[in-house]
Amino acid sequence: MAGFDSFSDFYPYYLGEHADVRCRRLHFAGSWVVLFALAMLLFTGRWWWLLLALVGGYGFAWVGHFVFEKNRPATFRHPFYSLMGDWAMFRDILRGRVSLR
């Protein structure tokens, strides 16, 4: 895995690591779990919702990578760019720029 000078250099690589639609769907579902858990954290003030956010976000994504993509998540080598990539892909799915079909 090469080094990247910027997120705009990394994002095409990131999308290539999510070629399987099932992996993208799991990422998308995991992102919704994160948003729900963070909303519940804010609403209830109970910190254990943060655990659900972490487990939901990473759990869904890692199943997608290990089971369907058969690759290692970019989180292991590029944690910040990978997190940014998760939310950029989520945004792009919502905007119809990345397909879930």
C-alpha positions as CSV (number, residue, x, y, z in Angstrom):
1,M,0.0,0.0,0.0
2,A,1.6,3.2,-1.1
3,G,1.8,6.5,0.8
4,F,-0.6,9.3,-0.1
5,D,0.2,13.0,-0.1
6,S,-3.4,14.0,0.3
7,F,-6.9,12.7,0.9
8,S,-7.8,13.5,-2.7
9,D,-4.9,11.1,-3.7
10,F,-6.2,8.4,-1.2
11,Y,-9.9,8.5,-2.0
12,P,-9.7,6.7,-5.4
13,Y,-7.6,4.0,-3.8
14,Y,-10.2,3.8,-1.0
15,L,-13.1,3.4,-3.5
16,G,-11.1,0.7,-5.3
17,E,-10.9,-1.2,-2.0
18,H,-14.7,-1.2,-1.8
19,A,-15.5,-2.6,-5.3
20,D,-17.8,-5.3,-3.9
21,V,-21.3,-3.8,-3.4
22,R,-21.9,-5.9,-0.3
23,C,-18.9,-4.3,1.3
24,R,-20.2,-0.8,0.4
25,R,-23.6,-1.8,1.8
26,L,-22.1,-2.9,5.1
27,H,-20.1,0.3,5.3
28,F,-23.3,2.3,4.7
29,A,-25.2,0.4,7.3
30,G,-22.4,0.7,9.8
31,S,-22.3,4.5,9.2
32,W,-26.1,4.7,10.0
33,V,-25.4,2.7,13.2
34,V,-22.7,5.2,14.2
35,L,-25.0,8.2,13.6
36,F,-27.8,6.6,15.6
37,A,-25.5,5.7,18.5
38,L,-24.0,9.2,18.6
39,A,-27.5,10.7,18.5
40,M,-28.4,8.5,21.4
41,L,-25.3,9.5,23.3
42,L,-26.2,13.1,22.9
43,F,-29.8,12.5,23.8
44,T,-29.3,10.2,26.8
45,G,-25.8,11.2,28.0
46,R,-25.0,7.5,28.4
47,W,-21.4,6.9,27.3
48,W,-21.9,3.2,26.5
49,W,-23.6,4.4,23.2
50,L,-20.0,5.3,22.1
51,L,-19.2,1.6,22.3
52,L,-22.0,0.8,19.9
53,A,-20.7,3.5,17.6
54,L,-17.3,2.0,17.5
55,V,-18.4,-1.7,17.3
56,G,-21.1,-0.9,14.7
57,G,-18.9,1.3,12.5
58,Y,-15.9,-1.0,12.5
59,G,-17.7,-4.3,12.8
60,F,-19.9,-3.8,9.7
61,A,-17.0,-2.5,7.7
62,W,-14.5,-5.2,8.7
63,V,-17.0,-8.0,7.9
64,G,-17.3,-6.4,4.4
65,H,-13.6,-6.5,3.9
66,F,-12.8,-9.8,5.4
67,V,-15.8,-11.7,4.0
68,F,-16.5,-10.1,0.6
69,E,-13.6,-8.0,-0.5
70,K,-11.0,-10.4,0.9
71,N,-8.7,-7.5,1.7
72,R,-7.4,-5.7,4.8
73,P,-9.2,-2.5,5.8
74,A,-7.3,0.6,5.0
75,T,-7.8,1.5,8.7
76,F,-4.8,-0.5,9.6
77,R,-2.3,1.6,7.6
78,H,-4.2,4.9,7.0
79,P,-6.5,5.3,9.9
80,F,-7.3,9.0,9.5
81,Y,-7.7,8.9,5.7
82,S,-9.8,5.7,6.1
83,L,-12.2,7.4,8.5
84,M,-12.4,10.4,6.1
85,G,-13.0,7.9,3.3
86,D,-15.9,6.2,5.2
87,W,-17.7,9.5,5.5
88,A,-16.9,10.7,2.0
89,M,-18.2,7.4,0.6
90,F,-21.3,7.7,2.8
91,R,-21.9,11.2,1.5
92,D,-21.3,10.0,-2.1
93,I,-23.8,7.1,-1.7
94,L,-26.4,9.6,-0.4
95,R,-25.7,11.8,-3.4
96,G,-25.9,8.9,-5.9
97,R,-22.2,9.2,-6.9
98,V,-21.4,5.8,-5.5
99,S,-23.8,2.9,-6.1
100,L,-25.2,0.4,-3.7
101,R,-26.4,-1.8,-6.7
